[in-house]
Amino acid sequence: QVQLVESGGGLVQPGGSLRLSCAASGFTFTTYVMRWYRQAPGKERELVAHITSGGGIRNYADFVKGRFTISRDNVKNTVYLQMNNLTPEDTAVYYCYAARGLSDYWGQGTQVTVSS
């Protein structure tokens, strides 16, 4: 049974930080690229960050460059998103996504709210 379980979301003040985690099981995590997406109310889901299966290549959306860092632990089968200097515009549900060829999986999402 494939599972992607996100955690680490919550309420944070502007300028604060959060670290999201996504624990994977039920598939060969080390062979999948991993991504974080987000979806704000009334908006389409958008790609935030991408990391290759070995972790050697990372890409970011322009709106998070320099603030967010994606990483993965292929022993713990977990991908992370370190988010710094958060702004209210970062408020969204954040989703973990795994892909390899035609095979892909989504997590259930974790809410991040940035507000004073």
Number of C-alpha atoms within 10 A of each C-alpha: 5 12 15 24 18 23 18 15 18 14 14 18 14 17 14 14 17 18 16 22 22 25 18 23 15 9 15 12 22 17 14 19 19 28 25 25 19 22 19 17 9 6 9 9 15 14 17 23 23 22 22 18 18 13 17 8 11 14 15 19 13 9 11 16 12 11 13 20 20 23 21 20 14 16 8 11 16 20 26 22 22 15 19 17 15 22 17 15 12 20 20 21 18 27 26 27 23 23 17 14 7 5 8 12 15 18 19 14 22 21 19 22 21 20 16 10
